[in-house]
Amino acid sequence: MMKCFKNALVYVEGEGLKNCTVEFDDTIRSIGENSTAEEIVLPKGAIVVPGFVDQHIHGAGGSDGMDASVKDLEIIATTVAAEGTTSFVATTMTQSVENITNAMKAVKEYRAEKRGGARVSGSIWKARSLPPRTRARNRSNTLQSRAWKPLRLIMKRAATRSRS
């Protein structure tokens, strides 16, 4: 159902703060002058800004993505949503292949359940998240082939896809 903020003070990219009407449902659909949508009255002095995306977060609210549970991801999502974050990428840290795999499985499970709070956009792990013996690098700072085996294992066990 379409809703709107009428005559709201809105941050508009390239224009700064201006008074206008914002129509939205799950997403901002238009920023303009008029709307016939149901109006939501804002408190005096409120400013409307787009939601924030956190591209690198380990945890919040006393929980960490490496705790590898849907419950902990929900705590993180609820905590950051209260601060204006609409989505985030759960980030791993240096742990065993098993722990990284479990964290990625939890993210996959959480995303499939579509719970409340900020949206978990995915998870990120880097070679430096692997134990030092598996992440050897050569002089050009690229991963040596022995690092790819645990990375492939994590993707297979967690049934995830990788993008570069």
FENKATA-V629321 format. One record per backbone hydrogen bond with DSSP energy under -0.5 kcal/mol. NH is the residue of the N-H (numbers start at 0). CO is the residue of the C=O. Records with the same first field share a line. If there is no record, write none. Layout:
BEGIN
NH=CO / CO
END
This chain:
BEGIN
2=23
3=37
4=21
5=3
7=19
8=45
9=7 / 17
10=47
11=9 / 15
12=10
14=11
15=11
17=9
19=7
20=31
21=4
22=20 / 29
23=2
24=26
28=22
29=22
31=20
37=1
39=3
40=38
45=42
47=8
48=46
51=83
53=86
54=52
56=88
59=62
62=59
64=57
66=63
67=64
72=68
73=69
74=70
75=71
76=72
77=73
78=74
79=75
80=76
81=77
82=79
83=80
84=79
85=51 / 83
86=51
87=118
88=53
89=87 / 121
90=56
91=123
94=128
99=95
100=96
101=97
102=98
103=99
104=100
105=101
106=102
107=103
108=104
109=105
110=106
111=107
112=108
113=109 / 110
114=109
117=76
118=85
120=87 / 118
121=87
123=89
128=125
129=126
133=130
134=130 / 131
137=141
140=137
143=135
146=143
147=143 / 144
148=144
149=145
150=146
151=147
152=148
153=149
154=150
155=151
156=152
157=153
158=154
159=154
END
